[in-house]
Amino acid sequence: MRSARIALILLTGINLLNYLDRFILSALVSSLTAPVAEGGLALTDAEAGSLYSGFIIVYLVAAPVCGLLADRFSRNWILAVGVAAWSAATSAGALATGYWSLMLTRMCTGIGESAYATVAPTVISDHFPPHSRARALGVFNSAIPIGAAIGIALGGWAASNYGWRPALLIAGLPGLLLAVCFAFHKTPARGASDPHVAVGRAPTLVEALRIALRPSYGLTVLGYALQTAGFGALGFWAPKYLQVAKGMSLQESTITFGIVIATTGVIGTIIGAWWGDRWFQRSKTGLLQVCALTSVAAAVFVGIMIMADDLWIVWSAATLACLFLVASVGPINSQIVNMLGPGERASGVAMSIVLIHLLGDVPSVSMVGWMSAEFGFNTGLALLPLALVGASVVWWVAIRVEANRRDA
């Protein structure tokens, strides 16, 4: 158990750095778009925004490849090399001389982060048995809002005092140390915490793609994609929505919402993971039940946030919406891992990563923006409760399918 705790601490620390790295660039946009004479790269807003697009495209393309490799070779070294690669790429961004050199470093970051994202959940699943897996994955994912908040704050502080180049060095270098630490950490054998489940051989590319066609897996991931569509669009548009539709200042909407995301991210993830493990011990579909209930609860509070005029009610509803949204993170990731054989988990996790983004936040962020521009922000944001209710419905269908499969 000591080895499991050490692994969880290391992987959670790396996950924090992962999201610190992703979000630090948003705090550096003003510095990067500044004239060269003032220390910037004179990027346009479109070029600055495309840096994230370049990252996410490479991230999604590389994830399945990393998953296939992780099911065949040493996960320790794939993860360690991935972390080292993204840390080195982030640090190398400090040497960028223009748009394309900076874009290259962000694309390389996408490769490294895809290796980590596909491998880490499988390592955790082999350290922790199914009845405590949601809690372990909840702790792991609680680093996401903390890392995002630190990335934005650290980036702003470092850029203001030292410039954007030192900011990238500060973000990148710590990952190299954690990569070395994990490279020599002993990882249990595949399926070590699932003694009654056959490990099986690693899937081929075609077999990995067919994982998405399994009814239980496909429905579970589709629900996750709809939930990601709602949460991703809320996280992206909420600050501006609160300014335009609720009359808040830039500082109030951004800082307060950032505090809400960071606080609810930790509390909600831990509560949801504990709840998921408790229900899983009573019912094998307990994890999905928690996801379905929290998603519909989040939809209700997003709706209240949209309809309310009183700012106290708006903030209360936004806080509870975010709390219920992140409560499903531990249970849904545990459910996905539990549905996969130990020999195919990295490939299956990689497939879920691709699907939840391609079907989730990638289209939803743009769709909400278009709807808001055409019909107003309230109409645009109204898509979010629909997506979340849709996630709940799909997960209830998945519960029925999974229950029937187990009874057969």
Secondary structure as GFF3:
##gff-version 3
##sequence-region A 1 408
A	DSSP	alpha_helix	2	27	.	.	.	ID=ss1
A	DSSP	alpha_helix	29	32	.	.	.	ID=ss2
A	DSSP	three_ten_helix	36	38	.	.	.	ID=ss3
A	DSSP	alpha_helix	45	70	.	.	.	ID=ss4
A	DSSP	alpha_helix	75	92	.	.	.	ID=ss5
A	DSSP	three_ten_helix	93	95	.	.	.	ID=ss6
A	DSSP	alpha_helix	99	127	.	.	.	ID=ss7
A	DSSP	alpha_helix	130	141	.	.	.	ID=ss8
A	DSSP	alpha_helix	143	161	.	.	.	ID=ss9
A	DSSP	alpha_helix	164	183	.	.	.	ID=ss10
A	DSSP	alpha_helix	205	210	.	.	.	ID=ss11
A	DSSP	three_ten_helix	211	213	.	.	.	ID=ss12
A	DSSP	alpha_helix	215	244	.	.	.	ID=ss13
A	DSSP	alpha_helix	250	282	.	.	.	ID=ss14
A	DSSP	alpha_helix	286	307	.	.	.	ID=ss15
A	DSSP	alpha_helix	311	327	.	.	.	ID=ss16
A	DSSP	alpha_helix	329	338	.	.	.	ID=ss17
A	DSSP	alpha_helix	345	356	.	.	.	ID=ss18
A	DSSP	pi_helix	357	361	.	.	.	ID=ss19
A	DSSP	alpha_helix	362	375	.	.	.	ID=ss20
A	DSSP	alpha_helix	377	381	.	.	.	ID=ss21
A	DSSP	alpha_helix	383	407	.	.	.	ID=ss22
###
